[in-house]
Structure formats: C-alpha cells, structure tokens
Amino acid sequence: MAGNHLARNRGQEHQVTGGSGIQGEGPLLELTRSEHKFRRAVILGCRPSAIAVATALSEQGYTVHVIDESTACLDMLPQARVAEGKIVPLLSVRNIQQDLIKAEIRDANVFMAMTAVDTINILAAQMAKHMYQTPLVICKIDDPTVQSIYKDLGIIPISPTALVSQYALEAVQP
Amino acid sequence: MHIIIAGAGKLRTALARWLVSNGHEIAVIEEDATKCALLDEVLGSVSVHGSSVDVSKLARAGANRANVVIATSGDDDVNLVTCQIARQLFGAARTVSVVNYPEHVELFTLLGIDAPVSVTSLLLTRLQESLSGHGVVHLMPIANHEDRMLVSVRIAPSFGKVGRPLKEIALGEGALAVLVIGQDGAITLPSPETPVRAGDEVIVVTSSNWQQELRDLLVERLEK
C-alpha cells in the first residue's frame, strides 16, 4: 500500500501545470506497474547512445524493447543480451502508436525517445506519457529553444546540443 | 486576423488563397524555395522559407501576433510540435492541425490542440457514404458542438413522402432542416409546410447519434 502511495505521489510531481486538460496517472495502472516483478524499458531509436543505454539498463535487470526502422541499426545491439531476451529488438512499422503497443508500452516503467528527429521524439514521448501513463519519460530534443517548452509538460527533455556545448565550455574554462 | 499556415500540400495553397480573399493577413512557412517563390507570385509576399518547427521562422512569420496557427503538413509529429511551439512560446490563441493518422486525434486533443482535423477520417467517411448510396452525405462537423453535424439528404423519386410537407418526415429528435436546394438550384429556407420534391437536397443539422437513425429511416422508406 505504501509503495503504491509513493508511486502516486511521484505521478503528481510529473503532472502538467498548464490548463490543457491532461490527466494524471491512473492509480490502477500504477498499481499493476509497481507490482511488476521486472523492470521494463522501451527505447525508440537505435542509435549509438540508445544502444549504450539499453545495454546498461539490461545489466541492471531491465528488459528493454528497442524500436528502429533499420535492421542494420538493430543488429548493432549486443547479441548476447538479445539471445537472453533482456534486449528485444523491434522493427518499426512506421506508426508510432503501433510500435509502442508492440513494445508493450502499457507495462513499461521507462520510455526513452531517442531517434534523430526531434519532432518524432516529442510526439512519441507525449503519447507514452499521456496515453499510456508511462511513469518516467525521457525525450531527446536537439533544439534547445524547443526543449525549454517541454520542461513543464510532464516529460524530461534532454538536449545533446546543450550538453555538448556545456562540456565544451567547461573544458575551455575549468 | 493574422493567420500562419505551416506545411505543404494542395490543401495549403487552396486554404491560403481562401484566407487572403477573405481579407486575412497570412504568412506561409514553406521548406522548398521554389514553392516559396510560387506562393509569393500568386498571393503577394506571404512566404517564409524554412521549417515550421524552427522557432526563428515562426517568429519571422509573426507568430507573436498570430490569431491562428494552422499546421497542414503530412507529418503528424511536425504538426504537433508546430502547434505546441506556437502555443507555448508565442501564445497563439488558436492552433489548428491536420492529423494524418486518425489514431493521433486522441493525443492531439489530449494535448490541447484546439482543432485536430483528421483528413483520413473525413475522406474515408465521405467515400463510404458515396459508396453506400444511402443518400445521406456528411458535410461537416459543427465547431465546438462535437455532437452536432451538418448532413445533406437527397430525396429520391421513390421516397414515400414526395409531395408531402417537410414536417411529416421524422428526421429524428433535435434535427432541423435548415435549407432546401431544388433540382433547379433554387434555394429555399424551409418551413414545416414546405413540400418535399424528388431531387431536392435537404440540408439538415443533426446530432451524431441521430445520424444513423436518419439514415436507417431513409433507407427503410426508400426501399418501400
């Protein structure tokens, strides 16, 4: 009971502050997710950064579904992990909703949108957050100005551009 | 009004022309330089060359004073982000978006896009209706009253009530015939006593629940 209560509080933290009529996470979904034996992650986009994250999460006990349009990219996932079933590669049907459902988004604790295209990441992340109530949603957004909009919209936006420039500046001015 | 159109396509050009002829000030954001030149030639300097999810291009299009932003591209993700930038960064009063995948309508509505327009659903409904031969054609939904819609009913010669006054046709609860277009093109504002003639097109405001009933009723009558 206590665990469920915590989960619900965390949900409220991520709730949208604007008046756009978005609802918080349903307690029922939280209950099934918090009681889930295994931790599950879904990653959209199988680029090098996604492969690194998928590998690390699978070592922490996560089952990770990785979706991409290219079999060549999916083949770069660590084959031993794939054989164990800890990483599940999924070839995209180019329909984000169908891809997410196939990756069992309803059972996922974490969703990461990490394709090369900001707008696809933003659509997918908001779909996971607001239609499937995924507790933790991370979204790669390269454009720092666009990234600023989504800070208050229930997802965690990460801008590689901002990170790289920050590291570069720190290297110059230690 | 100042209206920004973002996205390509034939729809966009037709929409832009219509808005200009209705006295609106418009800006069109277009990625293709050749199409920009064509637009400017037809509509005056309206084009902004670039991507609609580029904040600087939206700014150049006058997003901070836009009353409406309309996203018409073939990519739902681009349309969504265009509308969200317009709303969150520029405070656009109203955002309208074409939705290409019908299943995305729910998400767009949830995220506060004012009017998601599902082109696929609209076309599909229209095609189904023209194939079904029921004589009822869905014209348009009525904005802000989602349960209401405008339909057109063509009166077949075999219809049992031909020659009888309009009030004798049970259109369903809450439905109202608002216009009758005769076969000769003559337009009549109908009263309950207006006689129904074969070939008339009756424009009816109806609720979405009653639309099926209206259709069943007509089919039943037509088959008699």
Interface residues (C-beta under 8 A of the other chain):
Chain A: G18 S20 G21 I22 N95 I96 Q97 V117 D118 T119 I120 I122 L123 A124 Q126 M127 H130 M131 D143 T145 V146 I149
Chain B: V53 D54 V55 D75 D76 D77 V78 L80 V81 Q84 I85 Q88 L89 Y101 E103 H104 E106 L107 L110 L111 G112
